[in-house]
Amino acid sequence: MRRARGTGDRRGGRDRGGIGSKAGEEKLTSQQTRGLKNKPNSGEGLGRRSRYGRRPVKGEADLEKKANGKTESWRRQKLLQIHEALSQDPVDVELLRKAAQSRGGLLSDQVRRKVWPRLLGLSPYDLPPHPGRSLLQDHRDYHQVQMDVERSLAHFPRGMRPEQRAVLQEQLVAVILAVLSSRPELHYYQGYHEVALALLLVLGPRAAAALLDQLSMHHLRDFMDPTMDNTWHILNYLLPLLARESPQLHSFMERAEVGTVFALSWLLTWFGHVLPEPTHVLRLMDFFLASHPLMPVYVAAAVVLYREPEVLACPCDMPSLHQLLSRLPQPLPTESLLAQALNLFTRHPHSQLAQETAMRTHSSLSIEGSFTALRAASAHQRPDWVLQKQRQQPGCQKASGSQAGPSTLVKAAVWGLSATLGAAALAVTQTALGWGPEVLWKIF
C-alpha cells in the first residue's frame, strides 16, 4: 500500500499542509498571474528571466505571503475560538464539537489533550489514578490483549526506539485491562486496542484510561457485548444508506452478495486499522469523539460512494469486490469525506435507517439512549470542575459470562471450505475468522 504524503487531501482540493482549499486557490491565482502578466518590472524584482523569457512579476511573493497569511490567520482564529469555548462557564461543549468536526479538526495534540476529555463529559483535571499493573495477568483477556498489542507494531510512531516501544506497549496493555477489570460486563474485541493506542499516544496512560472507559460505556458499548449481534445490527445500517444515495451502486453490491464484512474493521477500530498515517487517524478521532456513535457508518458510506466508479468497474462477484473495498486507496480526501458524512447524517437520520435494515433483531441499541445522556451531562461542565468533584458512581454489576474464542466447529468449517473456495474467497473467510467466528455465519 502506497503511503500517503503529507497530511492533506490531494484529491479533495486541499493543499499539502492540509488546511483547506482557500490557500490552494490563492496559489493558483499566483500561477495564473505569471501567465497573464508579461509586462517587465522596473528592475526591482529578482533580476532573472523565466523559462518563458520574462522577468518574474513584481508582487508574486506578496501574493504567496498573503496566501500563507490567510492560512495562519485561519488557524489562529480557530485556536482562539477553542480557547474561548474552554474558558466559558460552563464550557461551551457544542462549540468544541463543531471545531472537532469542521475542517482541520483540533489542529494539534496539545489542543486534543484539553478538548477530548470535554467532548466525553470529563475534566482533564479530575481523572482516575494511573492504571496499575497488579493482577493484570490474571484477567481473562490478558493473553489476547498481549498478542494484539504485539501485532500492532505498524501503528506505533515511526522511528521509535525498541525500548520506548516496549514501554508504550506495556502501558497500552495496562490501560486496556484497567478498563476491562473495572467493567467486567464489557468484553474485549480485536481492534479495541487500536482505539486505545490513539488515545494513549495523545493523552498518556492516566487520561487515556479515563477516556477509554467512557468510550467503552457509550460509543463502543455495542461492540463489547458477549455476542456480535449488535455489531451486525449497526453494520446493517450501511446498505440502506447506500440504497438511498445510489440505487445503482446498491444493486451492484447486492448482486455481488458482498455484504458488509469489508467495513467491519472500519467500525471496530474507527478506521485506525486501515489508515497508514497517524495524522489521519487522529483527525478521525476528533470527528468521531464529537459525533453520534453511529457516525462511523456514515463515514463508511461516504468512502464507498467515493469509490463508486471503481466498484462498478469491478467484476460483480463477492471475492473481487470484497478485496477491492477492504483495501482503501491512499491518500483519501479525508476532509471532503467527513463533510459528506455529516451531510448524509443530516439527510438520512439513523432513526429512519433503522426501519429499513434487513436484520431487525433488536428494538434499540445501547448507544441510542446512552449518547443522549452523555451529551446532556457534558453540556454542564465547569472550568473549575477540579474543585467540584462529583460523587463516584456505584460499582458495575458483574457479567454472567465471558468472551468465547473461535470454536472448533467454526474452524473445521473453514478448513472444509478451503477445499472448494478459491484463494480470494478463502482470504475473506480467514479475515472474518480473525475478527470473530460469528462473521462466518453472515457470509455462508
Secondary structure, 3 states (H helix, E strand, C coil): CCCCCCCCCCCCCCCCCCCCHHHHHHHHHHHHHHHHCCCCCCCCCCCCCCCCCCCCCCCHHHHHHHHHHHHHHHHHHHHHHHHHHHHCCCCCHHHHHHHHHCCCCCCCHHHHHHHHHHHCCCCCCCCCCCCCCCCHHHCCCHHHHHHHHHCCHHHCCCCCCHHHHHHHHHHHHHHHHHHHHHCCCCCCCCCHHHHHHHHHHHHCHHHHHHHHHHHHHCCCHHHHCCCCHHHHHHHCCHHHHHHHHCHHHHHHHHHHCCCCHHHHHHHHHCCCCCCCCHHHHHHHHHHHHCCCCCHHHHHHHHHHHHCHHHHHHCCCCHHHHHHHHHCCCCCCCHHHHHHHHHHHHHHCCHHHHCCCCCCCCCCCCHHHHHHHHHHHHHCCCCCCHHHCCCCCCCCCCCCCCCCCCCCHHHHHHHHHHCCCCCHHHHHHHHHHHHHCCHHHHHHC
